[in-house]
Amino acid sequence: MKAYQSLIDRYYPEGSPLRDIFLRHSRAVASLALEIADRCHLPLDRAMVEEAAMLHDIGIFLTDAPGIHCHGTAPYIAHGYLGADLLRKEHFSEATARVAERHTGSGITSADITDQHLPLPSDRSYMPESLLERLICYADKFYSKSGDMKRKSLDRVKASQARISETTLKRFESLHDEFRAGTD
């Protein structure tokens, strides 16, 4: 069994609706990320891409998002840093923890935190920096954890990012330019 699977099993019990949502979403993101990594010939370890994609949302169970069966207390936007803290506590690599911390939106700047009054600690970076962080952040935008959970069209992803802010859309478009060979 892969190390990430035992962590998922511990926090997402067999037979729970949240586990099904979590696994379906994470597997879709992992599949797309690996597909892009192969098409773009990215110099990334496939096992690391898979692990980071499977664990990028590990913190959602700690949030209050009843629509996807999350019954924690934190606001949903906090799932990235909460997941990163959990991954660090569980001795996963810093690279995997940073993917969890930095995948939300198309990255979140300190200005975003201030301007949008986001409930996030301001002493961290939420902008995807490494190639692995950018890849998982990008692939994640094509799959929701609600609705039909099918792959979104590029236009739908752009519309979703634009609803957050114009700068979020621009950051997504930059990611798209970097990884477009994997989605066009």
Secondary structure, DSSP 8 states (H G I E B T S, - for coil): --HHHHHHHHHS-TT-HHHHHHHHHHHHHHHHHHHHHHHTT----HHHHHHHHHHTTGGGGGBEEGGGTEE-SB-GGGHHHHHHHHHHHTT--HHHHHHHHH-STT-B-HHHHHHTT--S-TTS-BS--SHHHHHHHHHHTT--SSTT-----HHHHHHHHHHH-HHHHHHHHHHHHHHGGGT-
